[in-house]
Amino acid sequence: MKTETQYLILQGHSNTDSSLLIKFDGQYSYWGSKSHTWISDPSLKQIDNKFKPISEGEAKKYIKTGVPPTSDYRRLNYKLDYTII
């Protein structure tokens, strides 16, 4: 049985935080920005609920440029009341 390759990203709290590009094709690997190779890391399975899926095109762009895709993460100010009246 062959597993389709999925590309995921693990981001910090904002776009300025470092990001980790992850590939899942039956095993977890991350892109080594210094080695320019995929590095197998089975321990990534323990945090797979924190990954955000990205397209193959975004992954290729990240590999080529080293710039992670923009995040839609928005930090909420919990001191404000966001209820709709």
N, C-alpha and C positions, 0 to 999 in steps of 0.2 A: 504494500500500500504506500503510495507516494503522497507526501504532504505538500500542499501548495505553499510557496514561500510567502511569508508575511513580513512586512517591515514595521517596526514599532519605534517609538522614541520615549525615553525617560527624561523628563524635564524637571527643572527646579521650580521655584515659585514664580519666576519671571523669565522673559526671553534672555536676560543677561546672565542667568545661571547657566552653568555648563549642562550640556545635553549628552545623552548616550544613545547612539543608534544601535538598534537591536534587530537581528534577523532570526526568524523562527522558521525552520524547515524540518521539523522533527526534533531538532535540538536548538538550544539557545546559543547565539553567538553575538558578540558586539564588535563594532568597527573600531579597530585600533588606529587612532589618528596618527600616531608616530610610525607604527609598523606598516600601515596601509594594507592590512589584511584582516580577515574575519577571525576573531579569537573565540573559541568555544568556551562557554562558561555555564555549566549546568546549574550553578547557584542562582542564576537569574530567574529560574522557575519559582523561587520563593517569593519574588516580588512582582510577578506578572500582572497582578491586578492594578499596578500603577502605570502601566504602559499605555501610550496613546498610539493608535494605528495611524500610519501615514502611507501615502501612495509610493509605488516603486519609483516614480519620477522624482518625488521629493527626496527619497533615499539616495538616488543617484546624484542629485544636485548637492546634497549634504556631503557625500563622499568626495565629489569633485571640488567643491568650494570650501568645505569645512564650516559652513554657516548653517546652523540648524534652522528648520522651518519655523515660521512664527507661530507662537502659541496663542490660543484663544483664552488663555488663563486670565482671569480677572480677580484681583484681590479685593474682597469686600471689606468695607469698614464696618465692623460689627457694632460700633457705637451708634451708628445711624439706624433709624427704623425704616426698613424697606417695604413695609406693608402698604398695600394699595387701599385707599379710602374709597 
